[in-house]
Amino acid sequence: MSIRFENVGIAVRDLEEAISFFTALGLGVVGRDEVSGEWADTTVGLDGNHAKIAMLQTPDGDGRIELFEYLHPDAIETDPTLPNEIGMHRVAFSVDDLDQALAIAAQHGCHPLRGVADFQGVYRLTYLRGPSGIIVMLAEDLTRK
C-alpha cells in the first residue's frame, strides 16, 4: 500500500476572509465549490451537510489546505485552540522573508502570539492567530541565505 499526504481541512467562519489571508501569504486557489448531498453526509458524518469549500495550494505544489464554511448544519463556535491542547492545532509554512510575511498577516489583523523567536541561528519562527482563530506557524530558514 502506498500513501501520500493530500491536504489539511480547516473549518472557518468566513471563507472569503480565510482565502484573502492565505492568498496574501502566497497560496493559490486551486478550486472552489459548494458541496452537499448523500455522499457529503456519508463522508463527513453529518446529516444535511452543506458547505462552501476552497482548495488552496503552496506555490511549489506540495502543500494544500482545504477551507470550508458550513452553511448547514450551523458552524459551532469554540474557544481558540491553545498550542498545548491535544489534537491538530496549527498549520506551518516556510517563508523566505518572515518580516514580509508578518507585515502581510498584520494587514489581516493577525499578529504573533508572543513574538518572533530565533532557534539556534537556524530558524526565525512564530505562531500567530489567523482567520477563525487558526494557529499559523511561519518559519524562515536562516541557513538558506
URWO-V5823 format. One record per residue. N is the residue number from 1. RES is the residue in three letters. PHI is phi in whole degrees, 0 to 359 (none if undefined). OMEGA is omega as a letter, one per 30 degrees, with the letter a starting at -180 (999 if undefined). NEAR is the number of other C-alpha atoms within 10 Angstrom. Layout:
((N/RES/PHI/OMEGA/NEAR) (N/RES/PHI/OMEGA/NEAR))
This chain:
((1/MET/none/l/2) (2/SER/255/l/3) (3/ILE/215/l/5) (4/ARG/217/l/5) (5/PHE/288/a/8) (6/GLU/256/a/11) (7/ASN/193/l/14) (8/VAL/248/l/13) (9/GLY/260/a/14) (10/ILE/226/l/16) (11/ALA/281/a/18) (12/VAL/232/l/21) (13/ARG/278/a/18) (14/ASP/220/a/15) (15/LEU/300/a/20) (16/GLU/296/l/13) (17/GLU/298/a/14) (18/ALA/294/l/23) (19/ILE/299/a/20) (20/SER/301/l/13) (21/PHE/298/a/21) (22/PHE/289/l/21) (23/THR/288/l/14) (24/ALA/296/l/15) (25/LEU/284/l/18) (26/GLY/122/l/15) (27/LEU/286/l/21) (28/GLY/247/l/17) (29/VAL/279/l/17) (30/VAL/272/a/13) (31/GLY/189/l/11) (32/ARG/222/l/14) (33/ASP/197/l/10) (34/GLU/234/a/13) (35/VAL/240/l/16) (36/SER/191/l/15) (37/GLY/110/a/11) (38/GLU/301/a/12) (39/TRP/298/l/11) (40/ALA/290/l/16) (41/ASP/301/a/15) (42/THR/294/a/12) (43/THR/298/a/9) (44/VAL/274/a/9) (45/GLY/85/l/11) (46/LEU/234/l/13) (47/ASP/290/l/14) (48/GLY/73/a/15) (49/ASN/303/l/21) (50/HIS/212/a/20) (51/ALA/215/l/22) (52/LYS/269/a/16) (53/ILE/229/l/21) (54/ALA/215/l/21) (55/MET/257/l/20) (56/LEU/243/a/23) (57/GLN/222/l/20) (58/THR/291/a/18) (59/PRO/303/a/11) (60/ASP/280/l/7) (61/GLY/82/a/10) (62/ASP/273/a/10) (63/GLY/239/l/15) (64/ARG/227/l/20) (65/ILE/233/l/20) (66/GLU/257/l/19) (67/LEU/259/l/23) (68/PHE/219/l/24) (69/GLU/245/a/21) (70/TYR/286/l/20) (71/LEU/264/l/16) (72/HIS/202/f/13) (73/PRO/296/a/12) (74/ASP/304/l/11) (75/ALA/294/a/13) (76/ILE/254/l/8) (77/GLU/286/l/9) (78/THR/228/l/8) (79/ASP/293/l/6) (80/PRO/301/l/12) (81/THR/296/l/16) (82/LEU/264/a/12) (83/PRO/303/a/12) (84/ASN/260/l/7) (85/GLU/279/l/8) (86/ILE/292/l/8) (87/GLY/111/a/8) (88/MET/291/a/10) (89/HIS/219/l/15) (90/ARG/206/l/18) (91/VAL/237/a/14) (92/ALA/242/l/13) (93/PHE/228/l/14) (94/SER/273/l/13) (95/VAL/231/l/17) (96/ASP/284/a/15) (97/ASP/221/a/14) (98/LEU/296/a/19) (99/ASP/298/l/14) (100/GLN/295/l/12) (101/ALA/298/l/17) (102/LEU/291/l/19) (103/ALA/295/l/14) (104/ILE/295/l/18) (105/ALA/300/a/21) (106/ALA/297/l/15) (107/GLN/296/l/11) (108/HIS/256/l/17) (109/GLY/76/a/12) (110/CYS/248/a/18) (111/HIS/227/l/18) (112/PRO/306/l/19) (113/LEU/297/l/12) (114/ARG/225/a/9) (115/GLY/166/l/10) (116/VAL/253/a/17) (117/ALA/253/l/13) (118/ASP/249/l/13) (119/PHE/261/l/12) (120/GLN/52/l/8) (121/GLY/70/a/10) (122/VAL/260/a/13) (123/TYR/227/l/18) (124/ARG/253/a/19) (125/LEU/211/l/21) (126/THR/203/l/21) (127/TYR/253/l/22) (128/LEU/221/l/22) (129/ARG/266/l/19) (130/GLY/268/l/22) (131/PRO/302/l/23) (132/SER/59/l/17) (133/GLY/79/a/18) (134/ILE/298/l/20) (135/ILE/278/a/22) (136/VAL/242/l/20) (137/MET/262/l/17) (138/LEU/243/a/24) (139/ALA/225/l/24) (140/GLU/249/l/21) (141/ASP/281/a/17) (142/LEU/284/l/15) (143/THR/281/a/8) (144/ARG/269/a/8) (145/LYS/273/999/6))
